[in-house]
């Protein structure tokens, strides 16, 4: 049996529906597998999938980068990310972004830059306070700290890493971190030159621009 929502279910409604189906099956002794197939019409597909699972569904469906008719189905990669972080699965997901990019390339459906985990900007930050936090925790020895101090998702679990960039909202901690990561000595003159250029800019500095300023 497949419970196929048309996208207007809420997690509470989903749990009630799956429990009702399970109750009927228990009363009749029917041996039928219950699958949950969620749509994203209200942006609740992921929440509904977990609600269905917790209510007793045997399997939930997903599609790469949420592909599907109308606004799509439960995003498979985000389903896997959350299953991993909740400790419900223990699988190597370090190529999850490769899977998502392949699906995007094959279907012609672009992945938004701010898409969770596999989007271009998922682990990028140019804010000074964020860079300071990442820099501080990078000096610690606990594996994973640099990717969890400002994000709810540890990037390293998915083959990714936190990237510190430099722009008008950056502090000198951004510059210091960038220079350190690129093996460039952080002299006072060099840091000031890059920092001043960033503050005068209305966008992020490119790597080429930063390297030129670091000369």
C-alpha positions as CSV (number, residue, x, y, z in Angstrom):
1,X,0.0,0.0,0.0
2,X,1.3,3.4,-0.9
3,X,0.1,6.5,0.9
4,X,0.5,9.2,-1.8
5,X,-0.1,12.7,-0.5
6,X,-1.0,15.5,-2.8
7,X,1.0,17.9,-0.8
8,X,-1.5,19.3,1.7
9,X,-0.9,17.0,4.5
10,X,0.8,18.2,7.7
11,X,3.1,16.0,9.9
12,X,0.3,15.6,12.4
13,X,-2.1,14.5,9.7
14,X,0.5,12.2,8.2
15,X,1.1,10.5,11.5
16,X,-2.7,10.1,12.1
17,X,-3.2,8.6,8.6
18,X,-0.4,6.1,8.9
19,X,-1.4,5.1,12.4
20,X,-5.0,4.6,11.1
21,X,-3.8,2.4,8.3
22,X,-1.6,0.4,10.7
23,X,-4.6,0.0,13.1
24,X,-6.8,-1.4,10.3
25,X,-4.0,-3.8,9.3
26,X,-3.5,-5.0,12.8
27,X,-7.2,-5.5,13.3
28,X,-7.6,-7.5,10.0
29,X,-4.2,-9.3,10.2
30,X,-3.4,-8.1,6.8
31,X,0.3,-8.4,5.8
32,X,0.7,-5.3,3.6
33,X,3.8,-3.1,3.4
34,X,3.0,0.6,3.9
35,X,5.0,3.1,1.8
36,X,4.9,6.9,2.1
37,X,5.2,9.0,-1.0
38,X,5.3,12.7,-0.2
39,X,5.0,15.8,-2.4
40,X,6.4,19.3,-1.7
41,X,3.4,21.5,-2.4
42,X,3.5,23.1,1.1
43,X,7.3,22.5,1.6
44,X,6.5,19.7,4.2
45,X,7.6,16.6,2.3
46,X,10.7,16.0,4.4
47,X,8.8,16.5,7.7
48,X,5.9,14.4,6.5
49,X,8.3,11.6,5.5
50,X,9.8,11.4,9.0
51,X,6.3,11.7,10.5
52,X,5.2,8.7,8.4
53,X,8.3,6.7,9.3
54,X,7.8,7.4,13.1
55,X,4.1,6.5,12.8
56,X,5.0,3.0,11.4
57,X,5.5,3.3,7.6
58,X,7.8,0.5,6.3
59,X,9.4,2.7,3.7
60,X,9.4,6.3,2.5
61,X,10.1,7.5,-1.0
62,X,12.4,10.2,-2.2
63,X,13.8,11.7,-5.4
64,X,17.1,13.2,-6.2
65,X,17.1,17.0,-5.5
66,X,13.3,16.7,-4.9
67,X,12.5,16.0,-8.6
68,X,8.9,15.2,-9.4
69,X,5.7,16.5,-10.9
70,X,4.4,20.0,-9.8
71,X,6.9,21.1,-7.1
72,X,8.5,17.7,-6.7
73,X,8.8,14.9,-4.1
74,X,10.8,14.4,-0.9
75,X,14.4,15.3,-1.7
76,X,16.4,12.0,-1.4
77,X,19.7,13.6,-0.5
78,X,18.2,15.6,2.4
79,X,16.3,12.5,3.6
80,X,19.7,10.7,3.7
81,X,21.4,13.6,5.5
82,X,18.8,13.6,8.2
83,X,18.7,9.9,8.6
84,X,22.5,10.0,9.0
85,X,22.5,12.8,11.6
86,X,19.7,11.1,13.5
87,X,21.7,7.9,13.7
88,X,19.1,5.9,11.8
89,X,21.5,4.9,9.1
90,X,25.3,4.4,9.0
91,X,26.4,4.8,5.5
92,X,29.2,6.5,3.6
93,X,27.6,9.7,2.2
94,X,30.8,11.5,1.2
95,X,29.7,11.4,-2.5
96,X,26.2,12.8,-1.9
97,X,27.0,16.0,-3.7
98,X,28.3,14.1,-6.7
99,X,25.0,12.2,-6.8
100,X,23.0,15.4,-6.7
101,X,25.1,17.2,-9.3
102,X,24.8,14.2,-11.6
103,X,21.0,14.2,-11.2
104,X,21.0,18.0,-11.9
105,X,23.2,17.6,-15.0
106,X,21.1,14.6,-16.4
107,X,17.8,16.4,-15.9
108,X,18.7,20.0,-16.6
109,X,17.2,21.0,-13.2
110,X,19.5,23.5,-11.5
111,X,20.4,23.2,-7.8
112,X,19.8,26.6,-6.1
113,X,22.9,28.1,-4.6
114,X,21.4,28.2,-1.2
115,X,20.1,24.6,-1.3
116,X,20.9,22.7,2.0
117,X,24.1,20.6,2.1
118,X,24.7,20.2,-1.6
119,X,24.1,23.8,-2.8
120,X,27.0,26.0,-3.8
121,X,26.7,28.2,-0.7
122,X,25.8,25.6,1.9
123,X,29.2,25.8,3.7
124,X,30.4,29.2,2.5
125,X,30.5,32.1,4.9
126,X,32.0,35.6,4.7
127,X,30.7,37.0,8.0
128,X,33.3,38.1,10.4
129,X,31.8,36.5,13.5
130,X,31.4,33.2,11.7
131,X,35.0,33.2,10.5
132,X,36.2,34.0,14.0
133,X,34.3,31.0,15.4
134,X,35.6,28.7,12.7
135,X,39.1,29.9,13.1
136,X,39.0,29.5,16.9
137,X,37.6,25.9,16.7
138,X,40.0,24.9,13.9
139,X,42.8,25.3,16.4
140,X,41.2,22.7,18.6
141,X,41.9,19.0,18.1
142,X,38.4,17.7,18.1
143,X,37.6,16.4,14.6
144,X,34.5,18.1,13.2
145,X,34.5,21.2,15.3
146,X,35.3,23.6,12.4
147,X,32.2,22.4,10.4
148,X,29.7,22.3,13.3
149,X,30.3,25.5,15.2
150,X,28.2,27.6,12.8
151,X,26.3,24.9,10.9
152,X,23.8,22.2,11.9
153,X,25.4,19.8,9.4
154,X,29.0,18.6,9.8
155,X,30.4,19.1,6.3
156,X,33.1,16.5,6.6
157,X,30.4,13.7,7.0
158,X,29.3,14.5,3.4
159,X,32.8,14.9,1.8
160,X,32.6,18.7,2.1
161,X,34.3,21.4,4.0
162,X,33.6,24.9,5.5
163,X,34.9,27.7,3.2
164,X,35.7,31.1,4.6
165,X,35.5,33.9,2.1
166,X,36.3,37.6,2.2
167,X,33.8,40.4,1.5
168,X,32.3,43.7,2.9
169,X,30.8,41.9,6.0
170,X,34.1,40.2,6.8
171,X,36.4,40.9,9.7
172,X,40.2,40.5,9.9
173,X,39.6,36.9,11.1
174,X,38.4,36.1,7.6
175,X,41.6,37.4,6.1
176,X,43.8,35.6,8.7
177,X,42.0,32.3,8.2
178,X,42.2,32.6,4.4
179,X,45.9,33.4,4.4
180,X,46.6,30.5,6.8
181,X,44.6,28.0,4.7
182,X,46.5,29.1,1.6
183,X,49.9,29.0,3.2
184,X,50.6,32.7,3.0
185,X,52.2,34.7,5.8
186,X,49.8,37.0,7.5
187,X,51.9,40.1,7.8
188,X,50.2,43.2,9.2
189,X,50.5,45.1,5.8
190,X,49.1,42.2,3.9
191,X,46.1,41.7,6.2
192,X,45.3,45.4,6.2
193,X,45.5,45.7,2.4
194,X,43.1,42.8,1.9
195,X,40.8,43.8,4.7
196,X,40.5,47.4,3.4
197,X,39.8,46.2,-0.1
198,X,37.0,43.9,1.1
199,X,35.4,46.7,3.1
200,X,35.3,49.0,0.0
201,X,33.8,46.2,-2.1
202,X,30.1,45.5,-2.6
203,X,30.7,41.8,-3.2
204,X,32.9,38.9,-2.2
205,X,36.5,39.2,-3.4
206,X,37.6,36.5,-5.9
207,X,40.5,34.2,-5.1
208,X,42.5,35.9,-7.9
209,X,41.8,39.4,-6.3
210,X,42.9,38.2,-2.9
211,X,46.1,36.6,-4.2
212,X,46.9,39.8,-6.1
213,X,46.4,41.9,-2.9
214,X,48.5,39.4,-1.0
215,X,51.6,40.0,-3.2
